[in-house]
Each structure stands twice: as structure tokens, then as C-alpha cells.
């Protein structure tokens, strides 16, 4: 880490009601005494896209290189970035079974955003009582509730 790089803790979550279906993402960013919560919704998407979008939107908040610890409850996100991504790139964005990588657009964006930061990726089990993960889950559900309420409908089951 370069001297002077700020340490930022990022917690992310994404989810859908239906898969595909109504989706939302959320992130909590913490740096020292500063805290920021962000969330958003997409009317028709997948759970995996929302998990990736949460990380992207959080990383887009960082205006300079930082030491980032990103915690997610998504093995798809954590294993994708730490294990699978280098091999996908080597194979021309193909999986081991030679199929195109799903969500390539989002993976490419994450790759672009992480290049300027010192990244550490952590996994936490969802709904296990981790305070920030639980907060992100609430933000995801609140975003979906606001979206469905705004359409005149009621939220569907979680």
C-alpha cells in the first residue's frame, strides 16, 4: 500500500424477488468516522447481477486509490474476482466449458475499478448476524419495497 492511501471498509449485498425479477443492490462504506450508505433498484435483473452491481456502485464512490476491504455474502462475487476472473480473461472470457462468461460487462467494470486500489475480498455468511451485512440486506429490501410501492403494487414475497 502506498503511504497515504485511505482505508475503506465496504459491505455489499444484492438480491431479487424472482430470479430474474425485481432486484436491488446496497453498500455501506466506512472510512474512519465517515459512513455512507447507497442503494438502487433494477426492475428486471438477476441476483448475481445485483451482487456485482453493489460492488461496482460502491467502488465508483472512491475518488482516489484506497486500501479497500470489501465484504460480501456472495461466493459468486468473491470467488469470481479472486479465483475465476484471471482464467476467464486468459480464455477470452470463456468458462472452462468454453461457454461465454455470464455478466461479462459487470466483471469487466469491476476489473477496471479494482485496478487502482489495494483490494482484499472477504466473505461473510448471509443472515448470520454480521451487523453491516444485515444492514445491507435491509437496504436491498427497502429499495425493492420503495420500487414496488411506487408502481402501485405490493411487494412480493422475499
VMD Tcl script that builds the backbone (N, CA, C; Angstrom):
set m [mol new atoms 474]
animate dup $m
set s [atomselect $m all]
$s set {name element resname resid chain x y z} {
  {N N UNK 1 A 0.844 -1.181 0.000}
  {CA C UNK 1 A 0.000 0.000 0.000}
  {C C UNK 1 A 0.886 1.240 0.000}
  {N N UNK 2 A 0.546 2.181 -0.819}
  {CA C UNK 2 A 1.283 3.441 -0.854}
  {C C UNK 2 A 0.939 4.260 0.380}
  {N N UNK 3 A 1.933 4.982 0.871}
  {CA C UNK 3 A 1.716 5.836 2.030}
  {C C UNK 3 A 0.605 6.847 1.709}
  {N N UNK 4 A -0.288 7.021 2.646}
  {CA C UNK 4 A -1.346 7.999 2.476}
  {C C UNK 4 A -2.632 7.429 1.903}
  {N N UNK 5 A -2.611 6.167 1.425}
  {CA C UNK 5 A -3.853 5.594 0.922}
  {C C UNK 5 A -4.832 5.391 2.069}
  {N N UNK 6 A -6.038 5.846 1.872}
  {CA C UNK 6 A -7.090 5.757 2.878}
  {C C UNK 6 A -7.625 4.321 2.926}
  {N N UNK 7 A -7.918 3.847 4.130}
  {CA C UNK 7 A -8.518 2.531 4.301}
  {C C UNK 7 A -10.035 2.684 4.278}
  {N N UNK 8 A -10.689 1.890 3.431}
  {CA C UNK 8 A -12.141 1.934 3.299}
  {C C UNK 8 A -12.681 0.518 3.455}
  {N N UNK 9 A -13.634 0.374 4.339}
  {CA C UNK 9 A -14.346 -0.891 4.501}
  {C C UNK 9 A -15.639 -0.785 3.702}
  {N N UNK 10 A -15.885 -1.771 2.845}
  {CA C UNK 10 A -17.097 -1.785 2.032}
  {C C UNK 10 A -17.837 -3.092 2.308}
  {N N UNK 11 A -19.125 -2.968 2.532}
  {CA C UNK 11 A -20.001 -4.123 2.719}
  {C C UNK 11 A -21.056 -4.048 1.629}
  {N N UNK 12 A -21.319 -5.171 0.950}
  {CA C UNK 12 A -22.254 -5.142 -0.161}
  {C C UNK 12 A -23.268 -6.279 -0.067}
  {N N UNK 13 A -24.389 -6.056 -0.727}
  {CA C UNK 13 A -25.388 -7.114 -0.873}
  {C C UNK 13 A -26.245 -6.787 -2.088}
  {N N UNK 14 A -26.811 -7.820 -2.657}
  {CA C UNK 14 A -27.742 -7.673 -3.764}
  {C C UNK 14 A -28.779 -8.759 -3.651}
  {N N UNK 15 A -29.930 -8.529 -4.230}
  {CA C UNK 15 A -30.968 -9.541 -4.160}
  {C C UNK 15 A -32.052 -9.294 -5.176}
  {N N UNK 16 A -32.886 -10.303 -5.353}
  {CA C UNK 16 A -34.009 -10.244 -6.287}
  {C C UNK 16 A -35.244 -10.861 -5.668}
  {N N UNK 17 A -36.353 -10.407 -6.143}
  {CA C UNK 17 A -37.631 -11.047 -5.857}
  {C C UNK 17 A -38.049 -11.679 -7.173}
  {N N UNK 18 A -37.798 -12.959 -7.261}
  {CA C UNK 18 A -37.836 -13.658 -8.530}
  {C C UNK 18 A -36.422 -13.614 -9.080}
  {N N UNK 19 A -36.030 -14.597 -9.850}
  {CA C UNK 19 A -34.668 -14.606 -10.392}
  {C C UNK 19 A -34.716 -15.222 -11.783}
  {N N UNK 20 A -34.927 -14.405 -12.820}
  {CA C UNK 20 A -34.881 -12.948 -12.799}
  {C C UNK 20 A -36.168 -12.332 -12.250}
  {N N UNK 21 A -36.026 -11.073 -11.875}
  {CA C UNK 21 A -37.159 -10.330 -11.349}
  {C C UNK 21 A -36.701 -8.979 -10.854}
  {N N UNK 22 A -37.515 -8.375 -10.011}
  {CA C UNK 22 A -37.178 -7.101 -9.404}
  {C C UNK 22 A -35.939 -7.293 -8.542}
  {N N UNK 23 A -34.954 -6.437 -8.731}
  {CA C UNK 23 A -33.718 -6.578 -7.976}
  {C C UNK 23 A -33.262 -5.268 -7.382}
  {N N UNK 24 A -32.401 -5.395 -6.369}
  {CA C UNK 24 A -31.815 -4.217 -5.742}
  {C C UNK 24 A -30.431 -4.571 -5.239}
  {N N UNK 25 A -29.658 -3.526 -5.012}
  {CA C UNK 25 A -28.295 -3.653 -4.500}
  {C C UNK 25 A -28.107 -2.605 -3.421}
  {N N UNK 26 A -27.128 -2.852 -2.549}
  {CA C UNK 26 A -26.818 -1.881 -1.499}
  {C C UNK 26 A -25.369 -2.042 -1.076}
  {N N UNK 27 A -24.838 -0.951 -0.537}
  {CA C UNK 27 A -23.480 -0.974 0.001}
  {C C UNK 27 A -23.376 0.003 1.155}
  {N N UNK 28 A -22.527 -0.352 2.100}
  {CA C UNK 28 A -22.161 0.516 3.202}
  {C C UNK 28 A -20.663 0.723 3.097}
  {N N UNK 29 A -20.239 1.986 3.059}
  {CA C UNK 29 A -18.821 2.332 3.005}
  {C C UNK 29 A -18.449 3.020 4.304}
  {N N UNK 30 A -17.339 2.576 4.898}
  {CA C UNK 30 A -16.884 3.134 6.176}
  {C C UNK 30 A -15.407 3.456 6.059}
  {N N UNK 31 A -15.068 4.694 6.425}
  {CA C UNK 31 A -13.667 5.108 6.469}
  {C C UNK 31 A -13.489 6.001 7.689}
  {N N UNK 32 A -12.825 5.460 8.692}
  {CA C UNK 32 A -12.701 6.208 9.939}
  {C C UNK 32 A -14.073 6.478 10.515}
  {N N UNK 33 A -14.359 7.751 10.812}
  {CA C UNK 33 A -15.657 8.129 11.374}
  {C C UNK 33 A -16.711 8.372 10.284}
  {N N UNK 34 A -16.301 8.339 9.019}
  {CA C UNK 34 A -17.229 8.586 7.917}
  {C C UNK 34 A -17.960 7.310 7.519}
  {N N UNK 35 A -19.235 7.453 7.207}
  {CA C UNK 35 A -20.067 6.313 6.809}
  {C C UNK 35 A -21.013 6.775 5.713}
  {N N UNK 36 A -21.163 5.954 4.684}
  {CA C UNK 36 A -22.080 6.276 3.592}
  {C C UNK 36 A -22.838 5.017 3.215}
  {N N UNK 37 A -24.143 5.142 3.033}
  {CA C UNK 37 A -24.984 4.034 2.600}
  {C C UNK 37 A -25.578 4.387 1.244}
  {N N UNK 38 A -25.512 3.439 0.314}
  {CA C UNK 38 A -26.073 3.652 -1.017}
  {C C UNK 38 A -26.889 2.421 -1.411}
  {N N UNK 39 A -27.877 2.638 -2.259}
  {CA C UNK 39 A -28.676 1.510 -2.750}
  {C C UNK 39 A -29.359 1.926 -4.040}
  {N N UNK 40 A -29.827 0.923 -4.762}
  {CA C UNK 40 A -30.532 1.175 -6.000}
  {C C UNK 40 A -31.338 -0.049 -6.397}
  {N N UNK 41 A -32.140 0.119 -7.417}
  {CA C UNK 41 A -33.055 -0.939 -7.835}
  {C C UNK 41 A -33.032 -1.071 -9.352}
  {N N UNK 42 A -33.289 -2.275 -9.831}
  {CA C UNK 42 A -33.478 -2.535 -11.260}
  {C C UNK 42 A -34.732 -3.369 -11.408}
  {N N UNK 43 A -35.599 -3.001 -12.351}
  {CA C UNK 43 A -36.893 -3.667 -12.436}
  {C C UNK 43 A -36.843 -5.122 -12.906}
  {N N UNK 44 A -35.841 -5.487 -13.702}
  {CA C UNK 44 A -35.782 -6.871 -14.203}
  {C C UNK 44 A -34.317 -7.272 -14.321}
  {N N UNK 45 A -33.883 -8.123 -13.403}
  {CA C UNK 45 A -32.468 -8.477 -13.348}
  {C C UNK 45 A -32.313 -9.809 -12.643}
  {N N UNK 46 A -31.073 -10.164 -12.318}
  {CA C UNK 46 A -30.807 -11.407 -11.585}
  {C C UNK 46 A -30.076 -11.099 -10.279}
  {N N UNK 47 A -30.123 -12.060 -9.377}
  {CA C UNK 47 A -29.441 -11.917 -8.098}
  {C C UNK 47 A -27.938 -11.677 -8.310}
  {N N UNK 48 A -27.311 -12.470 -9.187}
  {CA C UNK 48 A -25.871 -12.304 -9.399}
  {C C UNK 48 A -25.532 -10.929 -9.953}
  {N N UNK 49 A -26.341 -10.411 -10.848}
  {CA C UNK 49 A -26.079 -9.070 -11.374}
  {C C UNK 49 A -26.171 -8.023 -10.263}
  {N N UNK 50 A -27.097 -8.210 -9.343}
  {CA C UNK 50 A -27.233 -7.251 -8.249}
  {C C UNK 50 A -26.053 -7.334 -7.282}
  {N N UNK 51 A -25.546 -8.536 -7.027}
  {CA C UNK 51 A -24.359 -8.677 -6.171}
  {C C UNK 51 A -23.172 -7.946 -6.800}
  {N N UNK 52 A -22.980 -8.111 -8.102}
  {CA C UNK 52 A -21.884 -7.436 -8.799}
  {C C UNK 52 A -22.104 -5.930 -8.839}
  {N N UNK 53 A -23.326 -5.518 -9.087}
  {CA C UNK 53 A -23.635 -4.090 -9.157}
  {C C UNK 53 A -23.368 -3.400 -7.825}
  {N N UNK 54 A -23.657 -4.068 -6.726}
  {CA C UNK 54 A -23.395 -3.479 -5.408}
  {C C UNK 54 A -21.915 -3.150 -5.261}
  {N N UNK 55 A -21.051 -4.079 -5.657}
  {CA C UNK 55 A -19.605 -3.833 -5.572}
  {C C UNK 55 A -19.186 -2.710 -6.512}
  {N N UNK 56 A -19.726 -2.703 -7.716}
  {CA C UNK 56 A -19.385 -1.656 -8.686}
  {C C UNK 56 A -19.787 -0.282 -8.164}
  {N N UNK 57 A -21.017 -0.143 -7.723}
  {CA C UNK 57 A -21.501 1.165 -7.258}
  {C C UNK 57 A -20.703 1.653 -6.052}
  {N N UNK 58 A -20.317 0.733 -5.182}
  {CA C UNK 58 A -19.508 1.125 -4.027}
  {C C UNK 58 A -18.126 1.589 -4.474}
  {N N UNK 59 A -17.484 0.836 -5.342}
  {CA C UNK 59 A -16.144 1.208 -5.805}
  {C C UNK 59 A -16.164 2.512 -6.599}
  {N N UNK 60 A -17.266 2.791 -7.279}
  {CA C UNK 60 A -17.383 4.051 -8.020}
  {C C UNK 60 A -17.412 5.261 -7.088}
  {N N UNK 61 A -17.720 5.058 -5.826}
  {CA C UNK 61 A -17.747 6.157 -4.858}
  {C C UNK 61 A -16.340 6.642 -4.497}
  {N N UNK 62 A -15.338 5.799 -4.720}
  {CA C UNK 62 A -13.965 6.117 -4.318}
  {C C UNK 62 A -13.297 6.978 -5.385}
  {N N UNK 63 A -12.867 8.152 -4.987}
  {CA C UNK 63 A -12.324 9.124 -5.934}
  {C C UNK 63 A -10.809 9.063 -6.079}
  {N N UNK 64 A -10.143 8.293 -5.216}
  {CA C UNK 64 A -8.688 8.158 -5.301}
  {C C UNK 64 A -8.317 6.743 -4.859}
  {N N UNK 65 A -7.085 6.316 -5.139}
  {CA C UNK 65 A -6.683 4.966 -4.726}
  {C C UNK 65 A -6.807 4.781 -3.216}
  {N N UNK 66 A -7.328 3.637 -2.823}
  {CA C UNK 66 A -7.555 3.337 -1.414}
  {C C UNK 66 A -7.151 1.901 -1.112}
  {N N UNK 67 A -6.976 1.643 0.170}
  {CA C UNK 67 A -6.850 0.281 0.653}
  {C C UNK 67 A -8.283 -0.138 0.969}
  {N N UNK 68 A -8.808 -1.115 0.227}
  {CA C UNK 68 A -10.212 -1.484 0.334}
  {C C UNK 68 A -10.342 -2.907 0.860}
  {N N UNK 69 A -11.183 -3.067 1.862}
  {CA C UNK 69 A -11.596 -4.390 2.306}
  {C C UNK 69 A -13.079 -4.484 1.969}
  {N N UNK 70 A -13.409 -5.311 0.983}
  {CA C UNK 70 A -14.789 -5.453 0.541}
  {C C UNK 70 A -15.329 -6.775 1.069}
  {N N UNK 71 A -16.400 -6.697 1.844}
  {CA C UNK 71 A -17.027 -7.877 2.440}
  {C C UNK 71 A -18.372 -8.110 1.772}
  {N N UNK 72 A -18.589 -9.342 1.335}
  {CA C UNK 72 A -19.805 -9.728 0.632}
  {C C UNK 72 A -20.300 -11.065 1.160}
  {N N UNK 73 A -21.598 -11.312 1.000}
  {CA C UNK 73 A -22.117 -12.641 1.323}
  {C C UNK 73 A -22.284 -13.475 0.058}
  {N N UNK 74 A -21.748 -12.983 -1.053}
  {CA C UNK 74 A -21.856 -13.666 -2.335}
  {C C UNK 74 A -20.562 -14.408 -2.681}
  {N N UNK 75 A -20.643 -15.724 -2.691}
  {CA C UNK 75 A -19.485 -16.509 -3.140}
  {C C UNK 75 A -19.250 -16.276 -4.629}
  {N N UNK 76 A -20.306 -16.026 -5.384}
  {CA C UNK 76 A -20.171 -15.731 -6.816}
  {C C UNK 76 A -19.267 -14.518 -7.013}
  {N N UNK 77 A -19.483 -13.469 -6.249}
  {CA C UNK 77 A -18.646 -12.270 -6.355}
  {C C UNK 77 A -17.237 -12.537 -5.838}
  {N N UNK 78 A -17.125 -13.054 -4.630}
  {CA C UNK 78 A -15.795 -13.242 -4.036}
  {C C UNK 78 A -14.957 -14.245 -4.812}
  {N N UNK 79 A -15.506 -15.388 -5.122}
  {CA C UNK 79 A -14.732 -16.392 -5.865}
  {C C UNK 79 A -14.509 -15.951 -7.305}
  {N N UNK 80 A -15.494 -15.264 -7.866}
  {CA C UNK 80 A -15.327 -14.771 -9.229}
  {C C UNK 80 A -14.124 -13.859 -9.360}
  {N N UNK 81 A -14.018 -12.899 -8.465}
  {CA C UNK 81 A -12.930 -11.920 -8.559}
  {C C UNK 81 A -11.595 -12.516 -8.113}
  {N N UNK 82 A -11.589 -13.405 -7.128}
  {CA C UNK 82 A -10.321 -13.912 -6.590}
  {C C UNK 82 A -9.831 -15.184 -7.271}
  {N N UNK 83 A -10.728 -15.972 -7.851}
  {CA C UNK 83 A -10.324 -17.258 -8.426}
  {C C UNK 83 A -10.584 -17.364 -9.931}
  {N N UNK 84 A -11.793 -17.049 -10.347}
  {CA C UNK 84 A -12.207 -17.362 -11.710}
  {C C UNK 84 A -11.808 -16.316 -12.740}
  {N N UNK 85 A -11.832 -15.048 -12.369}
  {CA C UNK 85 A -11.609 -13.959 -13.320}
  {C C UNK 85 A -10.297 -14.074 -14.107}
  {N N UNK 86 A -9.171 -14.334 -13.461}
  {CA C UNK 86 A -7.928 -14.421 -14.249}
  {C C UNK 86 A -8.002 -15.487 -15.349}
  {N N UNK 87 A -8.624 -16.628 -15.047}
  {CA C UNK 87 A -8.742 -17.695 -16.061}
  {C C UNK 87 A -9.730 -17.320 -17.161}
  {N N UNK 88 A -10.810 -16.616 -16.792}
  {CA C UNK 88 A -11.755 -16.177 -17.821}
  {C C UNK 88 A -11.062 -15.252 -18.817}
  {N N UNK 89 A -10.284 -14.328 -18.302}
  {CA C UNK 89 A -9.584 -13.378 -19.170}
  {C C UNK 89 A -8.597 -14.129 -20.070}
  {N N UNK 90 A -7.831 -15.065 -19.498}
  {CA C UNK 90 A -6.876 -15.859 -20.285}
  {C C UNK 90 A -7.572 -16.611 -21.415}
  {N N UNK 91 A -8.781 -17.088 -21.157}
  {CA C UNK 91 A -9.522 -17.863 -22.157}
  {C C UNK 91 A -10.388 -16.998 -23.066}
  {N N UNK 92 A -10.192 -15.697 -23.043}
  {CA C UNK 92 A -11.003 -14.831 -23.898}
  {C C UNK 92 A -12.442 -14.736 -23.435}
  {N N UNK 93 A -12.634 -14.648 -22.110}
  {CA C UNK 93 A -13.951 -14.525 -21.487}
  {C C UNK 93 A -14.827 -15.748 -21.763}
  {N N UNK 94 A -14.175 -16.908 -21.650}
  {CA C UNK 94 A -14.877 -18.191 -21.758}
  {C C UNK 94 A -14.676 -18.964 -20.465}
  {N N UNK 95 A -15.686 -19.761 -20.085}
  {CA C UNK 95 A -15.577 -20.608 -18.906}
  {C C UNK 95 A -14.752 -21.842 -19.256}
  {N N UNK 96 A -14.497 -22.670 -18.264}
  {CA C UNK 96 A -13.753 -23.912 -18.500}
  {C C UNK 96 A -14.489 -24.795 -19.506}
  {N N UNK 97 A -15.806 -24.701 -19.557}
  {CA C UNK 97 A -16.589 -25.483 -20.515}
  {C C UNK 97 A -16.776 -24.749 -21.845}
  {N N UNK 98 A -15.988 -23.689 -22.030}
  {CA C UNK 98 A -15.937 -22.917 -23.273}
  {C C UNK 98 A -17.204 -22.107 -23.569}
  {N N UNK 99 A -18.035 -21.903 -22.562}
  {CA C UNK 99 A -19.226 -21.066 -22.717}
  {C C UNK 99 A -18.851 -19.625 -22.388}
  {N N UNK 100 A -19.565 -18.656 -22.973}
  {CA C UNK 100 A -19.295 -17.253 -22.623}
  {C C UNK 100 A -19.564 -16.996 -21.144}
  {N N UNK 101 A -18.727 -16.183 -20.536}
  {CA C UNK 101 A -18.891 -15.816 -19.130}
  {C C UNK 101 A -20.144 -14.961 -18.978}
  {N N UNK 102 A -20.999 -15.363 -18.048}
  {CA C UNK 102 A -22.196 -14.568 -17.777}
  {C C UNK 102 A -21.807 -13.272 -17.073}
  {N N UNK 103 A -22.521 -12.222 -17.344}
  {CA C UNK 103 A -22.322 -10.909 -16.718}
  {C C UNK 103 A -20.953 -10.314 -17.021}
  {N N UNK 104 A -20.443 -10.629 -18.189}
  {CA C UNK 104 A -19.109 -10.147 -18.572}
  {C C UNK 104 A -18.995 -8.632 -18.444}
  {N N UNK 105 A -20.038 -7.909 -18.830}
  {CA C UNK 105 A -19.987 -6.450 -18.752}
  {C C UNK 105 A -19.695 -5.974 -17.331}
  {N N UNK 106 A -20.312 -6.613 -16.364}
  {CA C UNK 106 A -20.105 -6.215 -14.973}
  {C C UNK 106 A -18.731 -6.664 -14.463}
  {N N UNK 107 A -18.304 -7.850 -14.837}
  {CA C UNK 107 A -16.968 -8.315 -14.440}
  {C C UNK 107 A -15.884 -7.394 -15.001}
  {N N UNK 108 A -16.053 -6.971 -16.253}
  {CA C UNK 108 A -15.070 -6.055 -16.844}
  {C C UNK 108 A -15.034 -4.730 -16.088}
  {N N UNK 109 A -16.184 -4.255 -15.671}
  {CA C UNK 109 A -16.240 -2.988 -14.919}
  {C C UNK 109 A -15.572 -3.149 -13.549}
  {N N UNK 110 A -15.829 -4.255 -12.877}
  {CA C UNK 110 A -15.178 -4.493 -11.584}
  {C C UNK 110 A -13.667 -4.549 -11.768}
  {N N UNK 111 A -13.224 -5.244 -12.781}
  {CA C UNK 111 A -11.789 -5.345 -13.052}
  {C C UNK 111 A -11.182 -3.965 -13.256}
  {N N UNK 112 A -11.860 -3.136 -14.022}
  {CA C UNK 112 A -11.398 -1.764 -14.267}
  {C C UNK 112 A -11.335 -0.959 -12.963}
  {N N UNK 113 A -12.355 -1.056 -12.147}
  {CA C UNK 113 A -12.428 -0.271 -10.913}
  {C C UNK 113 A -11.428 -0.725 -9.851}
  {N N UNK 114 A -11.126 -2.004 -9.805}
  {CA C UNK 114 A -10.240 -2.505 -8.755}
  {C C UNK 114 A -8.767 -2.276 -9.057}
  {N N UNK 115 A -8.416 -1.998 -10.276}
  {CA C UNK 115 A -7.011 -1.833 -10.654}
  {C C UNK 115 A -6.302 -0.736 -9.868}
  {N N UNK 116 A -7.003 0.281 -9.472}
  {CA C UNK 116 A -6.349 1.414 -8.803}
  {C C UNK 116 A -6.295 1.289 -7.287}
  {N N UNK 117 A -6.903 0.238 -6.765}
  {CA C UNK 117 A -6.969 0.070 -5.315}
  {C C UNK 117 A -6.206 -1.174 -4.860}
  {N N UNK 118 A -5.826 -1.159 -3.599}
  {CA C UNK 118 A -5.308 -2.366 -2.975}
  {C C UNK 118 A -6.532 -3.071 -2.395}
  {N N UNK 119 A -6.880 -4.223 -2.962}
  {CA C UNK 119 A -8.137 -4.880 -2.626}
  {C C UNK 119 A -7.926 -6.115 -1.763}
  {N N UNK 120 A -8.819 -6.270 -0.802}
  {CA C UNK 120 A -8.943 -7.514 -0.040}
  {C C UNK 120 A -10.417 -7.886 -0.090}
  {N N UNK 121 A -10.694 -9.125 -0.477}
  {CA C UNK 121 A -12.066 -9.599 -0.613}
  {C C UNK 121 A -12.371 -10.572 0.515}
  {N N UNK 122 A -13.434 -10.288 1.247}
  {CA C UNK 122 A -13.838 -11.156 2.355}
  {C C UNK 122 A -15.265 -11.648 2.130}
  {N N UNK 123 A -15.530 -12.832 2.659}
  {CA C UNK 123 A -16.860 -13.413 2.579}
  {C C UNK 123 A -17.429 -13.557 3.980}
  {N N UNK 124 A -18.697 -13.262 4.123}
  {CA C UNK 124 A -19.419 -13.471 5.369}
  {C C UNK 124 A -20.707 -14.213 5.013}
  {N N UNK 125 A -21.088 -15.147 5.840}
  {CA C UNK 125 A -22.323 -15.874 5.592}
  {C C UNK 125 A -23.507 -14.928 5.762}
  {N N UNK 126 A -24.393 -14.919 4.772}
  {CA C UNK 126 A -25.570 -14.067 4.838}
  {C C UNK 126 A -26.504 -14.485 5.961}
  {N N UNK 127 A -27.180 -13.513 6.532}
  {CA C UNK 127 A -28.173 -13.739 7.591}
  {C C UNK 127 A -27.560 -14.469 8.794}
  {N N UNK 128 A -26.301 -14.169 9.072}
  {CA C UNK 128 A -25.621 -14.825 10.196}
  {C C UNK 128 A -25.378 -13.861 11.350}
  {N N UNK 129 A -25.964 -12.674 11.260}
  {CA C UNK 129 A -25.831 -11.722 12.354}
  {C C UNK 129 A -24.738 -10.686 12.173}
  {N N UNK 130 A -23.992 -10.728 11.063}
  {CA C UNK 130 A -22.990 -9.686 10.817}
  {C C UNK 130 A -23.720 -8.356 10.648}
  {N N UNK 131 A -23.401 -7.378 11.493}
  {CA C UNK 131 A -24.149 -6.117 11.551}
  {C C UNK 131 A -24.236 -5.407 10.200}
  {N N UNK 132 A -23.124 -5.248 9.532}
  {CA C UNK 132 A -23.127 -4.493 8.273}
  {C C UNK 132 A -23.773 -5.284 7.141}
  {N N UNK 133 A -23.598 -6.606 7.132}
  {CA C UNK 133 A -24.266 -7.418 6.120}
  {C C UNK 133 A -25.781 -7.361 6.311}
  {N N UNK 134 A -26.211 -7.401 7.555}
  {CA C UNK 134 A -27.649 -7.300 7.834}
  {C C UNK 134 A -28.179 -5.932 7.415}
  {N N UNK 135 A -27.398 -4.877 7.617}
  {CA C UNK 135 A -27.808 -3.540 7.203}
  {C C UNK 135 A -27.960 -3.481 5.688}
  {N N UNK 136 A -26.999 -4.048 4.966}
  {CA C UNK 136 A -27.091 -4.063 3.503}
  {C C UNK 136 A -28.334 -4.825 3.048}
  {N N UNK 137 A -28.616 -5.939 3.687}
  {CA C UNK 137 A -29.808 -6.721 3.340}
  {C C UNK 137 A -31.070 -5.885 3.540}
  {N N UNK 138 A -31.125 -5.138 4.647}
  {CA C UNK 138 A -32.291 -4.261 4.882}
  {C C UNK 138 A -32.393 -3.193 3.802}
  {N N UNK 139 A -31.258 -2.595 3.436}
  {CA C UNK 139 A -31.270 -1.564 2.392}
  {C C UNK 139 A -31.750 -2.128 1.058}
  {N N UNK 140 A -31.347 -3.352 0.730}
  {CA C UNK 140 A -31.799 -4.007 -0.505}
  {C C UNK 140 A -33.313 -4.160 -0.481}
  {N N UNK 141 A -33.835 -4.687 0.615}
  {CA C UNK 141 A -35.280 -4.906 0.704}
  {C C UNK 141 A -36.066 -3.609 0.736}
  {N N UNK 142 A -35.537 -2.592 1.401}
  {CA C UNK 142 A -36.205 -1.286 1.403}
  {C C UNK 142 A -36.250 -0.694 -0.002}
  {N N UNK 143 A -35.182 -0.839 -0.759}
  {CA C UNK 143 A -35.160 -0.322 -2.135}
  {C C UNK 143 A -36.206 -1.030 -2.988}
  {N N UNK 144 A -36.314 -2.341 -2.840}
  {CA C UNK 144 A -37.337 -3.074 -3.611}
  {C C UNK 144 A -38.732 -2.680 -3.148}
  {N N UNK 145 A -38.928 -2.500 -1.834}
  {CA C UNK 145 A -40.233 -2.077 -1.326}
  {C C UNK 145 A -40.631 -0.722 -1.903}
  {N N UNK 146 A -39.699 0.221 -1.923}
  {CA C UNK 146 A -39.994 1.556 -2.473}
  {C C UNK 146 A -40.352 1.458 -3.949}
  {N N UNK 147 A -39.663 0.618 -4.672}
  {CA C UNK 147 A -39.917 0.483 -6.113}
  {C C UNK 147 A -41.303 -0.099 -6.364}
  {N N UNK 148 A -41.647 -1.164 -5.674}
  {CA C UNK 148 A -42.956 -1.769 -5.899}
  {C C UNK 148 A -44.066 -0.876 -5.392}
  {N N UNK 149 A -43.844 -0.195 -4.271}
  {CA C UNK 149 A -44.861 0.727 -3.768}
  {C C UNK 149 A -45.084 1.866 -4.755}
  {N N UNK 150 A -44.021 2.314 -5.387}
  {CA C UNK 150 A -44.128 3.404 -6.361}
  {C C UNK 150 A -44.878 2.995 -7.619}
  {N N UNK 151 A -44.968 1.694 -7.886}
  {CA C UNK 151 A -45.693 1.212 -9.053}
  {C C UNK 151 A -47.146 0.917 -8.738}
  {N N UNK 152 A -47.515 1.136 -7.481}
  {CA C UNK 152 A -48.901 0.892 -7.102}
  {C C UNK 152 A -49.170 -0.554 -6.724}
  {N N UNK 153 A -48.138 -1.363 -6.717}
  {CA C UNK 153 A -48.301 -2.771 -6.353}
  {C C UNK 153 A -47.761 -3.021 -4.970}
  {N N UNK 154 A -47.942 -4.198 -4.512}
  {CA C UNK 154 A -47.382 -4.545 -3.212}
  {C C UNK 154 A -46.157 -5.416 -3.422}
  {N N UNK 155 A -45.214 -5.359 -2.515}
  {CA C UNK 155 A -44.022 -6.194 -2.641}
  {C C UNK 155 A -44.400 -7.665 -2.652}
  {N N UNK 156 A -43.691 -8.430 -3.458}
  {CA C UNK 156 A -43.912 -9.865 -3.484}
  {C C UNK 156 A -43.036 -10.503 -2.425}
  {N N UNK 157 A -43.265 -11.774 -2.147}
  {CA C UNK 157 A -42.541 -12.471 -1.085}
  {C C UNK 157 A -41.040 -12.409 -1.236}
  {N N UNK 158 A -40.369 -12.465 -0.110}
  {CA C UNK 158 A -38.910 -12.404 -0.086}
  {C C UNK 158 A -38.380 -13.770 -0.133}
}
mol reanalyze $m
mol bondsrecalc $m
mol representation Tube
mol addrep $m
